[in-house]
Amino acid sequence: MTLFVVERVPAGLRGRLTRWMLEVHPGVFVGTLSSRVADELWQAVTSARGDKGACTYLRSSGGEQRFTLRTAGTPSRQPADYDGLVLLVRRLSPELKEPRHRSLKTGKNKRNT
């Protein structure tokens, strides 16, 4: 199983991905590809993404998590290694300096103080 997530890329690149994969949500492509086709498609995606475009590539593998993750550009979720596990960390928006947490009493969002 192969998964591509593309953000802020030219429309032609998304059209190129639909030749090989199914677009299940805008910018999210899923398919079953051979290793060779997937690697060649990754090279094409990274070279055509543009200056502001971002791409994330996941592929089934034999590791502990059963997938391999690659990124190009600056995706909205950055991979981070925590004790050998790859997790995705969401970047905070510039106007929000601290993460919001839900209050247990009111159920409303509030900032840490």
DOPA-386699 format. One record per atom (N, C-alpha, C, O): x, z, y; residue in one letter. Coordinates in steps of 0.05 Angstrom, whole numbers, padded with zeros to 5 digits, always signed. Each point is the difference from the previous one (the first is absolute). Example, Ala and Ser with C-alpha at 12.3 -4.5 7.8 and 13.67 -1.06 7.14 Angstrom:
BEGIN
+00264+00156-00114A
-00018+00000+00024A
+00018+00000+00024A
+00021+00013+00000A
-00028-00027+00021S
+00016+00001+00024S
-00015+00014+00022S
+00010+00004+00022S
end
This chain:
BEGIN
+00017+00000-00023M
-00017+00000+00023M
+00018+00000+00025M
+00020+00014+00001M
-00027-00030+00018T
+00015-00003+00025T
-00019+00004+00023T
-00023-00009+00000T
+00032+00023+00021L
-00016+00006+00023L
+00017-00005+00025L
+00022+00009+00002L
-00033-00024+00017F
+00012-00004+00026F
-00019+00011+00021F
-00025-00005-00002F
+00035+00019+00022V
-00015+00008+00023V
+00015-00011+00024V
+00023+00007+00005V
-00037-00023+00010V
+00012-00012+00024V
-00015+00009+00025V
-00024+00002+00000V
+00040+00002+00021E
-00011+00009+00026E
+00012-00016+00022E
+00024-00005+00000E
-00041-00004+00019R
+00009-00014+00023R
+00017-00025-00007R
+00021-00005+00012R
-00030-00011-00031V
+00014-00024-00008V
-00016-00025+00008V
-00024+00003+00005V
+00037-00026-00004P
-00015-00024+00007P
-00021-00007-00021P
+00003+00007-00024P
-00025-00019+00032A
-00022-00007-00018A
+00010-00019-00022A
-00011+00002-00022A
+00030-00019+00028G
+00010-00018-00021G
+00013+00014-00023G
-00001-00009-00023G
+00013+00032+00029L
+00013+00016-00022L
-00021+00011-00018L
+00003+00000-00024L
-00025+00010+00036R
-00022+00011-00017R
-00012-00023-00017R
-00007+00005-00023R
+00005-00029+00034G
-00010-00022-00015G
+00018-00008-00023G
-00009-00007-00021G
+00035+00010+00026R
+00020-00006-00021R
-00003+00020-00023R
+00003-00008-00023R
-00007+00033+00030L
-00003+00020-00021L
-00026-00004-00017L
+00000+00006-00024L
-00021-00017+00037T
-00025-00004-00015T
+00003-00023-00021T
-00017-00002-00017T
+00038-00014+00018R
+00005-00020-00020R
+00007+00013-00027R
-00006-00011-00021R
+00018+00035+00022W
+00010+00013-00024W
-00015+00025-00007W
-00001+00009-00023W
-00012+00003+00043M
-00012+00027-00004M
-00028+00001+00012M
-00009-00018+00014M
-00005+00040-00020L
-00027+00005+00009L
+00002+00019+00024L
+00012+00021-00002L
-00025-00028+00024E
+00000+00018+00024E
-00025+00018-00003E
-00022-00009+00006E
+00027+00034-00014V
-00022+00018-00005V
-00010+00014+00025V
-00022+00011+00000V
+00038-00010+00020H
-00006+00012+00026H
+00018-00014+00020H
+00021-00010-00008H
-00028+00008+00033P
+00017-00015+00019P
+00029+00011-00001P
+00005+00023+00006P
+00013-00040-00013G
+00029+00007-00001G
+00009+00012-00026G
+00023+00007-00003G
-00041-00003-00017V
+00007+00012-00026V
-00004-00021-00022V
-00022-00009-00004V
+00044+00002-00009F
-00001-00021-00020F
+00009+00011-00027F
+00019+00015-00002F
-00035-00022-00019V
+00005+00011-00027V
+00002-00024-00019V
-00016-00019+00002V
+00034+00020-00022G
+00002-00021-00020G
+00018+00008-00022G
+00015+00019+00001G
-00016-00035-00022T
+00018+00003-00023T
+00019-00024+00001T
-00007-00023-00006T
+00032+00028+00014L
+00020-00021+00004L
+00025+00006-00018L
+00006+00023-00006L
+00008-00044-00001S
+00025+00004-00014S
+00020+00011+00020S
-00004-00002+00024S
+00026+00014-00035S
+00020+00011+00018S
+00012-00021+00018S
+00005+00006+00024S
+00000-00029-00034R
+00012-00021+00016R
-00018-00009+00023R
+00009-00002+00022R
-00035-00002-00028V
-00019-00009+00021V
-00003+00023+00020V
+00000-00006+00024V
-00002+00030-00033A
-00003+00023+00019A
+00024+00003+00018A
-00003+00005+00024A
+00027-00008-00035D
+00024+00002+00017D
+00003-00023+00020D
+00008+00005+00023D
-00015-00029-00032E
+00000-00023+00019E
-00021+00003+00021E
+00005-00007+00023E
-00028+00018-00030L
-00021+00004+00020L
+00008+00022+00020L
-00006-00003+00023L
+00020+00024-00033W
+00010+00021+00018W
+00020-00012+00020W
-00001+00007+00024W
+00019-00024-00033Q
+00019-00013+00018Q
-00015-00016+00021Q
+00008+00000+00023Q
-00028-00015-00031A
-00016-00016+00018A
-00015+00017+00021A
-00001-00007+00023A
-00010+00029-00033V
-00015+00018+00018V
+00018+00013+00020V
-00006+00001+00024V
+00029+00009-00032T
+00019+00013+00018T
+00011-00019+00021T
+00006+00008+00023T
-00002-00033-00031S
+00012-00019+00020S
-00021-00011+00019S
+00007-00008+00022S
-00033+00008-00030A
-00021-00011+00017A
-00016+00021+00015A
-00019-00007+00014A
+00025+00033-00016R
-00016+00021+00011R
+00001+00001+00030R
-00018+00012+00013R
+00038-00023+00000G
+00002+00001+00029G
+00015+00025+00009G
+00008+00016-00016G
-00006-00013+00042D
+00014+00023+00012D
-00014+00027-00003D
+00012+00020-00005D
-00039-00021+00008K
-00015+00025-00001K
-00015+00005-00026K
-00012+00021-00004K
+00014-00040-00014G
-00014+00002-00026G
+00013+00020-00018G
+00024+00006+00002G
-00040+00005-00020A
+00009+00020-00020A
-00012-00007-00027A
-00023-00008-00002A
+00039+00013-00019C
-00009-00006-00027C
+00008+00023-00019C
+00021+00012+00003C
-00038-00006-00021T
+00005+00019-00022T
-00005-00014-00026T
-00020-00014-00003T
+00038+00018-00016Y
-00002-00014-00026Y
+00002+00022-00022Y
+00019+00015-00001Y
-00039-00015-00017L
+00000+00018-00023L
-00002-00017-00025L
-00015-00019-00001L
+00031+00027-00019R
+00000-00015-00025R
+00002+00020-00023R
+00015+00020+00002R
-00029-00025-00023S
+00001+00017-00024S
+00029+00000-00011S
+00013-00021-00001S
-00004+00044-00008S
+00027+00002-00012S
+00000+00023-00020S
-00021+00013-00004S
+00044-00008-00008G
+00002+00020-00021G
+00009+00027+00009G
+00006+00017-00017G
-00005-00012+00042G
+00010+00026+00010G
-00021+00022-00004G
-00021-00004-00012G
+00028+00028+00023E
-00018+00023-00003E
-00027-00005+00013E
-00021+00008-00011E
+00021-00020+00034Q
-00025-00005+00014Q
-00014-00027-00009Q
-00022-00005+00008Q
+00036-00010-00023R
-00010-00025-00011R
-00003-00022+00021R
-00015-00019-00005R
+00028+00021+00028F
+00000-00021+00019F
+00026+00000+00017F
+00014+00021+00001F
-00008-00044+00011T
+00022-00003+00018T
-00011-00007+00027T
-00019-00016+00002T
+00030+00027+00019L
-00010-00004+00027L
+00022-00011+00018L
+00023+00010+00000L
-00030-00031+00016R
+00018-00011+00020R
-00015-00003+00026R
-00025-00005-00001R
+00039+00007+00023T
-00013-00005+00026T
+00018-00018+00017T
+00024-00001-00004T
-00037-00012+00023A
+00015-00016+00020A
-00015+00003+00026A
-00024+00001+00001A
+00039+00001+00021G
-00012+00005+00026G
-00005+00030+00003G
+00013+00016-00012G
-00033-00010+00028T
-00008+00028+00005T
-00030+00003-00008T
-00017-00002+00018T
+00012+00007-00043P
-00028+00004-00008P
-00012+00026+00010P
+00015+00018+00008P
-00041-00016-00008S
-00013+00025+00010S
+00005+00024-00018S
-00003+00023+00009S
+00011-00028-00033R
+00007+00022-00019R
+00028-00005-00011R
+00005-00021-00012R
+00013+00040+00017Q
+00028-00003-00008Q
+00004+00014-00026Q
-00010+00022-00004Q
+00025-00034-00015P
+00007+00014-00025P
+00020+00022+00005P
+00018-00002+00017P
-00022+00024-00031A
+00019+00023+00002A
+00004+00011-00028A
-00018+00000-00017A
+00043+00007+00011D
+00007+00011-00026D
-00001+00030+00000D
+00014+00013+00016D
-00031-00002-00033Y
-00003+00029-00003Y
+00006+00008-00029Y
-00017-00005-00017Y
+00041+00015+00012D
+00008+00009-00027D
-00004-00023-00020D
-00009+00005-00022D
+00017-00029+00030G
-00001-00022-00019G
-00027-00015-00001G
-00002-00020-00013G
-00018+00030+00028L
-00026-00014+00001L
-00002-00014+00027L
+00007+00011+00021L
-00017-00035-00022V
-00004-00015+00025V
-00028+00006+00010V
-00020-00005-00014V
+00018+00015+00038L
-00025+00005+00013L
-00002-00016+00026L
+00021-00008+00010L
-00044+00002+00000L
-00004-00014+00024L
-00008+00019+00022L
-00018+00016-00002L
+00033-00017+00024V
-00004+00018+00023V
-00011-00017+00023V
+00011-00020+00007V
-00034+00029+00003R
-00012-00014+00023R
+00013+00009+00026R
+00004+00023+00005R
+00002-00043+00011R
+00013+00006+00026R
-00022+00010+00019R
-00023-00008-00001R
+00031+00027+00019L
-00018+00010+00020L
-00002-00019+00023L
+00020-00013+00007L
-00043+00010+00005S
-00003-00017+00023S
+00014+00013+00024S
+00002+00025+00000S
+00008-00040+00019P
+00015+00012+00023P
-00016+00021+00015P
+00011+00019+00010P
-00037-00023-00007E
-00016+00019+00016E
-00006+00026-00015E
-00008+00020+00012E
+00012-00020-00039L
-00005+00024-00016L
+00027+00011-00009L
+00011-00011-00019L
-00001+00031+00032K
+00026+00011-00006K
+00000+00017-00026K
+00020+00001-00014K
-00042+00013+00009E
-00002+00018-00023E
-00023-00009-00018E
-00020-00010+00011E
+00022+00013-00037P
-00022-00008-00017P
-00024+00019+00004P
+00003+00023+00007P
-00026-00034-00011R
-00025+00016+00002R
-00006+00012-00027R
+00005-00012-00021R
-00016+00036+00021H
-00009+00013-00024H
-00029+00008+00003H
-00009+00007+00022H
-00005-00007-00044R
-00028+00007+00001R
-00003+00030-00001R
+00012+00013-00017R
-00028-00002+00035S
-00005+00029+00001S
-00017+00008-00024S
-00021-00013-00005S
+00028+00034-00009L
-00016+00009-00023L
-00026+00012+00009L
-00020-00002-00014L
+00019+00015+00038K
-00024+00013+00009K
-00020-00020+00011K
-00024+00000-00007K
+00033-00018+00025T
-00019-00018+00013T
-00002-00027-00013T
-00020-00014+00004T
+00040+00006-00019G
+00000-00027-00012G
+00007-00022+00019G
-00002-00023-00006G
+00011+00031+00031K
+00007-00020+00020K
+00030-00003+00001K
+00015+00018-00008K
-00006-00041+00017N
+00029-00006+00003N
+00010+00016+00024N
-00013+00002+00020N
+00037+00008-00023K
+00014+00013+00023K
+00030-00004-00004K
+00009-00005-00022K
+00005+00008+00045R
+00029-00003-00001R
+00013+00027-00005R
-00011+00021+00006R
+00035-00022-00018N
+00015+00025-00005N
+00009+00011+00027N
+00007-00015+00018N
-00008+00041-00015T
+00010+00013+00024T
+00020+00021-00006T
+00010+00013+00018T
end
